[in-house]
Amino acid sequence: MDIWGCQGEPHRCGKMIVGNTIQPRCQVYAKDYKFVIERGTKYLDWWQIITASPVIAATHSPYARPQNCIRAGKLVDSMSTSEPYIAISYVWDTCPSFQDWGDRRVTKQALRIAERLSRYTPYALWIDAICIPQDDEPVKMVEVGKMADIYRSATAVLCLVSETERETCEIVGHAAALMDMDGFRALEEAGDTHGMYMFASQGSNEALRRLFGSRWWTRAWTFQEAVLNKTTFVVGEEMETIPISDILKICRPIGRRAATQRKEVLGQPSAFWDSLDYMKIATNEQMALGTAMSSVWRRQCTVNHDMVYSLLGVCRLEAIQPDYQLPLEEVFTDLVEKASSKGDFSWLRWSHLVDRDGSSQRMSMVPLPATVSATPASAITEWRSIQLSPKPSSPIRGGEFGVCIPHRSTGVVRWQSQPEGIPETINTLQNLSHSPEEIWNSLFGMHVGLASDIDRAAGGLGLAQSLLTLTSGYVDGSFDESSSSHDDMVGDRPYTRGYGFTSYASMATKVWTDTRLVVMQSQGGTTVVRASNGAGQARIHKLPVESRSGICLCLVVHDSTRYRASAVGVMIEKEHAGSGAWQLTRFS
């Protein structure tokens, strides 16, 4: 397959490093693609795989079972048996049509799905619009609360995506196989964002554009439905079948490319690809709340409460019982409180986005879906919770409402700059003798990624100064961001190891748009935060969130709003400065 448009010399595809040689990308691709085609592996249909797999009775399953399933056109009791079933993930019609069916009202769409799938399997099916009584609110809330367990304990999960075609199966199968070959690994090692994208997307193949154009990928509930069960397939109208693991596999290099573009990739913005980015992780482990927010909160739902209830399963926060009568502020506050009570403070990474001058009294630290969704992409840095040892024993300070957060004081703010733009802030930090790495981390560490992580991802070393120079040039207009000379070396030149940092400079230009920044210094260190209305003496507190390299997030609080946060930033700590003991404060 010719995806590069090379008709001979000079090559239009650009070149790549393979071992100790430099080769045209198209030749490396052609060699690996030929091997994949000759191997001739094809996906089996979903019912063939399920029939061939041994069924383990769920007698002692730790998961809750659904109240009902549908088998052979009839509703069956699933609570009192261990009968295996298949769970169905799909998107409701925008204007669903209901009909009476037995003792309940169900959608005509769901009945059509049940009839169609039952032709291929004797297994019972779980379809929400049939198996959950839509007009019995108490029972409905119980079943919604069990939703994650229902998908976990199913024999298999079928994700119905009508845009899946036979061509889609071939393209995804080939792309997933290519990613296991030496050519793709060489691109990965070099941080060649464009090359990885071309291999994974098969040259922006139209079949992938159609696949990812489905509404199914944009809905909040389908996130957990797709990742909680190891045996999950995407299924088309004609029963075309693709293991979702292979689709998620190719999404990451596509998403990394999208994060650097101002235009859509395969018909979707970077926020869409970011919502898919962590789905593969969720199939293997419990997700931190901050990571789940990165994915689910870039999606859509009909009822805003579902932005919380649809991620409880992947975060193992099922202790929260769905209640659509609760005020939204209470639902979001309860979410972060429950996560914090389990030692998960990862959600604080999104607190820097909160509009504290416009938020209500109890919400100065609570991130909301709209703020997460508005960011173009998540940082590549993994922010994780600090295990507090010993746990704070002091009484909880603060007001009656808000969120209880551990923090350690690094002292009062001894000096701060006037509100400035990005170029001026960089100059200020340079005058304070901060290194390029520290400057990059304080400005872009939360939004794009820490300098050390970009070094690793781009295959370079000590790229921080180049990142700052290029970002400043993009911002002040001295560099043309649309020029191919600053875009991953896409063209007829050899790909230079480490040049992939240009992608991250492009991401940085989307950060702090039309925002004034303030540099603050305390006894314990320095941070950069957006200017706020806070007045009086300010203090900087370390938060229980850090990167793998030990860089912490911090909280700024002013005397005028003592128990109301002013800003969240990255902490550049002074060596041997120390900080106070962990305290608990309820920030409103």
Buried (B, 14 or more C-beta within 10 A) or exposed (E): EEBBEBEEEEBBBBBBBBEEEEBBBBBBBBBBBEEBEEEEEEBEBBBEBBBEEEEEEBEEEEBBBBBBBBBEEEBBEBEEBEBBBBBBBBBBEEEEEBEEBEEBEBBBBBBEBBEEBBEBBEBBBBBBBBBBBBEEEEBBBBBBBBBBBBBBBBBBBBBBBBBBBEBBBBBBBBBBBBBEBEBBEBBBEBBBBBBBBBBBBBBBBBBBBBBBBBBBBBBBBBBBBBBBBEBBBBBBEEBBBBBBBBBBBBBBBBBBBBBBBEEEBBEBBBBBBBBBBBBBBBBEEBBBBBBBBBBBBBBEBEEBBBBBBBBBBBBBBBEBEBBBEEEEBEBBBBBBBBBBEEBBBBBBBBBBBBEBEEBEEBBBBBBBBEBBBEBBBBBBBBBBBBEBEEEBEEEEEBBEBBBBBBBBBBBEBEEBBEBBBBBBBBEBBEEBEBBBBBBBBBBBBBBBBBBBBBBBBBBBEEBBBBBBBBBBBBBEEEBEBEEEEBBBBBBBBBBBBBBBBBBBBBBBBBBBEEEBBBBBBBBBBBBBBBBBEBEEEBBBBBBBBBBEEEBBBBBBBBEEBBBBBBBBBBBBBBEEEEBEEBBBBBBB
